[in-house]
């Protein structure tokens, strides 16, 4: 702790090494190890050097007691306001597991980075969540959690990169659970771009065609009740034709009323 307060940069590598070594596994004397880790974390907080960020990050998700991990989490925001660079290393490197990648996304959300940086990082995480493929149930669950968390961040911080639309389409069509599909629909509604509205309208027109063929299922109608309000939230003229088609077809009155409400919000 004193080395950090003194800004004794010559000893920074040794402090980092001490914490890295402790992070690897619980020591025989856990109490003593936690005391040293605590001092190293606060020391790196005082140094405020980028190379100290990842050791403290791994302490925040490591084997330590809640007090030590909470201290590390608080120190992260002091060490770096924008941790995009070190967290991207975790996100894109095959050397880290999916839990670490999810924790990196959570750390970026908790950071003091700009909304633009958080949105871009969320999009990168969303892409990573679809790049990986695994048959291990827990890993599939973690990838699903990464994608859903990334969508929530994209809703909060927005993105201008058009790559988001193909990823949202994958979640809508091939998401591993209902919540992921709904997340894709609501994210498109929040983005409220012409492209987002066109994508939602295309989904709705497919349901309209299914109704005419007599192939609509209960789950289809359930999704229609989500897509229509999302089109209203987007408020774009690109959704008008699909919504008018809903009103002209033999949908239930409840669905038609949703379409009318959505049409009233279109500019």
C-alpha positions as CSV (number, residue, x, y, z in Angstrom):
1,X,0.0,0.0,0.0
2,X,2.9,2.4,0.8
3,X,4.5,1.7,-2.5
4,X,1.4,2.7,-4.3
5,X,1.0,5.9,-2.2
6,X,4.6,6.8,-2.9
7,X,4.1,6.1,-6.7
8,X,7.2,3.9,-6.5
9,X,6.9,2.9,-10.1
10,X,10.1,0.8,-10.0
11,X,8.2,-1.7,-7.8
12,X,5.0,-1.8,-9.9
13,X,5.9,-5.0,-11.7
14,X,6.5,-6.7,-8.3
15,X,3.2,-5.6,-6.9
16,X,1.4,-6.9,-10.0
17,X,3.3,-10.2,-9.8
18,X,2.3,-10.6,-6.1
19,X,-1.4,-10.1,-6.9
20,X,-1.3,-12.3,-10.0
21,X,0.3,-15.1,-8.0
22,X,-2.3,-14.8,-5.3
23,X,-5.1,-14.8,-7.9
24,X,-4.1,-18.2,-9.3
25,X,-5.5,-20.3,-6.4
26,X,-6.4,-20.1,-2.7
27,X,-3.4,-20.2,-0.5
28,X,-2.9,-22.6,2.5
29,X,-3.2,-19.6,4.8
30,X,-6.2,-17.8,3.3
31,X,-6.3,-15.1,5.9
32,X,-2.7,-14.1,5.4
33,X,-3.1,-14.3,1.6
34,X,-6.2,-12.1,1.6
35,X,-4.4,-9.4,3.7
36,X,-1.6,-9.3,1.1
37,X,-4.1,-9.2,-1.8
38,X,-5.9,-6.4,-0.1
39,X,-2.7,-4.4,0.2
40,X,-1.8,-5.1,-3.4
41,X,-5.2,-4.1,-4.7
42,X,-5.1,-0.7,-2.9
43,X,-1.5,-0.3,-4.0
44,X,-2.5,-0.7,-7.7
45,X,-5.4,1.6,-7.2
46,X,-3.0,4.3,-6.1
47,X,-0.6,3.6,-9.0
48,X,-3.5,4.0,-11.4
49,X,-1.5,2.2,-14.1
50,X,-3.3,0.4,-16.9
51,X,-1.1,-2.7,-16.4
52,X,-2.5,-3.0,-12.9
53,X,-6.1,-3.2,-14.2
54,X,-6.3,-6.9,-15.1
55,X,-4.8,-8.3,-11.9
56,X,-7.3,-6.3,-9.9
57,X,-10.1,-7.4,-12.3
58,X,-9.3,-11.0,-11.7
59,X,-9.1,-10.4,-8.0
60,X,-12.7,-9.0,-8.2
61,X,-13.9,-12.3,-9.6
62,X,-11.5,-14.6,-7.8
63,X,-11.5,-17.0,-4.8
64,X,-11.4,-14.2,-2.2
65,X,-14.0,-13.3,0.3
66,X,-16.7,-10.8,-0.6
67,X,-14.9,-8.0,1.2
68,X,-11.7,-8.4,-0.9
69,X,-13.7,-8.8,-4.2
70,X,-15.8,-5.7,-3.4
71,X,-12.7,-3.7,-2.7
72,X,-11.3,-4.8,-6.1
73,X,-14.4,-3.9,-7.9
74,X,-14.3,-0.4,-6.5
75,X,-10.7,0.0,-7.3
76,X,-11.3,-0.9,-10.9
77,X,-13.1,2.4,-11.6
78,X,-10.3,4.3,-10.0
79,X,-7.5,2.6,-11.9
80,X,-9.0,3.2,-15.4
81,X,-12.0,5.3,-16.3
82,X,-12.2,3.6,-19.7
83,X,-11.0,0.0,-19.4
84,X,-11.9,-0.9,-23.0
85,X,-8.3,-2.0,-24.0
86,X,-7.7,-4.5,-21.2
87,X,-11.2,-5.8,-21.1
88,X,-11.2,-6.3,-24.9
89,X,-8.2,-8.6,-24.4
90,X,-10.3,-10.8,-22.2
91,X,-13.3,-10.6,-24.5
92,X,-11.5,-11.6,-27.7
93,X,-8.8,-14.0,-26.4
94,X,-9.5,-17.7,-26.6
95,X,-7.4,-18.0,-23.4
96,X,-10.3,-16.8,-21.2
97,X,-13.5,-18.8,-20.5
98,X,-17.0,-17.5,-21.1
99,X,-17.5,-16.6,-17.4
100,X,-14.5,-14.3,-17.6
101,X,-15.9,-12.7,-20.8
102,X,-19.3,-12.2,-19.1
103,X,-17.5,-10.6,-16.1
104,X,-15.6,-8.4,-18.5
105,X,-18.9,-7.1,-19.9
106,X,-20.2,-6.5,-16.4
107,X,-17.0,-4.6,-15.5
108,X,-17.4,-2.4,-18.6
109,X,-20.9,-1.6,-17.7
110,X,-19.8,-0.6,-14.2
111,X,-16.9,1.5,-15.5
112,X,-16.8,5.3,-16.0
113,X,-16.3,4.8,-19.8
114,X,-18.4,6.9,-22.2
115,X,-21.8,5.7,-23.5
116,X,-20.2,5.3,-26.9
117,X,-17.4,3.1,-25.6
118,X,-19.9,1.0,-23.6
119,X,-22.1,0.6,-26.7
120,X,-19.2,-0.4,-28.9
121,X,-17.9,-2.9,-26.3
122,X,-21.4,-4.4,-25.9
123,X,-21.6,-4.9,-29.7
124,X,-18.2,-6.6,-29.6
125,X,-19.4,-8.9,-26.8
126,X,-22.6,-9.6,-28.7
127,X,-20.6,-10.7,-31.7
128,X,-18.4,-12.9,-29.5
129,X,-21.5,-14.4,-28.0
130,X,-22.5,-15.6,-31.5
131,X,-19.0,-16.5,-32.7
132,X,-18.5,-19.3,-30.2
133,X,-20.2,-22.7,-30.5
134,X,-20.3,-25.4,-27.8
135,X,-22.3,-28.4,-26.8
136,X,-21.6,-27.9,-23.1
137,X,-24.8,-26.9,-21.3
138,X,-23.2,-24.4,-18.9
139,X,-21.2,-22.8,-21.7
140,X,-24.2,-22.4,-23.9
141,X,-26.0,-20.7,-20.9
142,X,-23.1,-18.3,-20.4
143,X,-23.1,-17.4,-24.1
144,X,-26.8,-16.8,-23.9
145,X,-26.3,-14.5,-20.9
146,X,-23.5,-12.6,-22.7
147,X,-25.9,-12.0,-25.7
148,X,-28.8,-10.9,-23.5
149,X,-26.6,-8.6,-21.3
150,X,-25.0,-7.1,-24.5
151,X,-28.5,-6.4,-25.9
152,X,-29.5,-4.6,-22.7
153,X,-26.4,-2.4,-22.9
154,X,-27.0,-1.7,-26.6
155,X,-30.5,-0.5,-25.6
156,X,-29.0,1.8,-23.0
157,X,-26.1,3.2,-25.0
158,X,-27.1,2.7,-28.6
159,X,-24.8,1.8,-31.5
160,X,-24.4,3.1,-35.0
161,X,-22.6,0.1,-36.4
162,X,-25.0,-1.7,-38.8
163,X,-23.4,-5.1,-37.8
164,X,-25.9,-5.0,-34.9
165,X,-28.9,-5.9,-37.2
166,X,-27.6,-9.3,-38.4
167,X,-26.8,-10.2,-34.8
168,X,-30.3,-9.2,-33.6
169,X,-31.7,-11.2,-36.5
170,X,-29.8,-14.3,-35.3
171,X,-31.1,-13.8,-31.7
172,X,-34.6,-13.4,-33.0
173,X,-34.5,-16.5,-35.3
174,X,-32.1,-18.7,-33.4
175,X,-31.9,-17.5,-29.8
176,X,-31.7,-20.2,-27.2
177,X,-34.7,-19.0,-25.2
178,X,-37.8,-16.9,-25.4
179,X,-36.2,-14.0,-23.5
180,X,-33.4,-13.7,-26.1
181,X,-35.9,-13.5,-28.9
182,X,-37.8,-10.8,-27.0
183,X,-34.6,-9.0,-26.3
184,X,-33.9,-8.8,-30.0
185,X,-37.4,-7.4,-30.7
186,X,-37.2,-4.8,-28.0
187,X,-33.7,-3.7,-28.9
188,X,-34.8,-3.1,-32.5
189,X,-37.7,-1.0,-31.2
190,X,-35.3,1.0,-29.0
191,X,-32.8,1.6,-31.8
192,X,-35.6,3.1,-33.8
193,X,-33.7,3.4,-37.0
194,X,-35.2,2.9,-40.5
195,X,-33.3,-0.4,-40.7
196,X,-34.6,-1.5,-37.3
197,X,-38.2,-0.7,-38.4
198,X,-37.7,-2.6,-41.7
199,X,-36.4,-5.6,-39.8
200,X,-39.4,-5.6,-37.4
201,X,-41.8,-5.0,-40.3
202,X,-40.4,-8.0,-42.2
203,X,-41.0,-10.2,-39.1
204,X,-44.6,-9.0,-38.9
205,X,-45.3,-9.5,-42.6
206,X,-44.2,-13.1,-42.2
207,X,-46.7,-13.6,-39.5
208,X,-49.4,-11.9,-41.7
209,X,-48.6,-14.4,-44.4
210,X,-48.8,-17.2,-41.9
211,X,-52.2,-16.1,-40.8
212,X,-53.4,-16.1,-44.4
213,X,-52.1,-19.6,-44.8
214,X,-53.6,-20.7,-41.5
215,X,-50.3,-21.7,-40.0
216,X,-50.1,-19.3,-37.0
217,X,-49.3,-21.0,-33.7
218,X,-50.0,-19.7,-30.2
219,X,-46.3,-18.8,-29.8
220,X,-46.5,-16.9,-33.1
221,X,-49.4,-14.8,-31.9
222,X,-47.5,-14.2,-28.7
223,X,-44.6,-12.9,-30.6
224,X,-46.8,-10.7,-32.8
225,X,-48.0,-9.0,-29.6
226,X,-44.3,-8.1,-29.0
227,X,-43.3,-7.1,-32.5
228,X,-46.2,-4.7,-33.0
229,X,-45.5,-2.5,-29.9
230,X,-41.8,-2.5,-30.9
231,X,-42.8,-1.1,-34.3
232,X,-44.8,1.6,-32.4
233,X,-41.8,2.4,-30.2
234,X,-39.6,2.7,-33.3
235,X,-42.1,5.2,-34.7
236,X,-40.9,4.8,-38.3
237,X,-42.9,4.9,-41.5
238,X,-41.2,1.7,-42.6
239,X,-43.5,-0.1,-40.3
240,X,-46.8,1.4,-41.6
241,X,-47.6,-1.1,-44.3
242,X,-47.1,-4.2,-42.1
243,X,-49.3,-2.6,-39.4
244,X,-52.0,-1.7,-41.9
245,X,-52.0,-5.3,-43.1
246,X,-52.6,-6.5,-39.6
247,X,-55.7,-4.4,-39.4
248,X,-57.0,-5.7,-42.7
249,X,-56.6,-9.4,-41.9
250,X,-58.5,-11.6,-39.5
251,X,-56.3,-11.1,-36.4
252,X,-58.0,-10.9,-33.1
253,X,-59.3,-7.5,-32.0
254,X,-56.6,-7.3,-29.3
255,X,-53.9,-7.7,-32.0
256,X,-55.6,-5.2,-34.3
257,X,-55.9,-2.7,-31.4
258,X,-52.2,-3.0,-30.8
259,X,-51.6,-2.3,-34.5
260,X,-53.8,0.8,-34.3
261,X,-51.9,2.1,-31.2
262,X,-48.6,1.5,-33.0
263,X,-49.7,3.3,-36.1
264,X,-50.7,6.3,-34.0
265,X,-47.1,6.6,-32.9
266,X,-45.6,6.6,-36.4
267,X,-44.2,9.9,-37.6
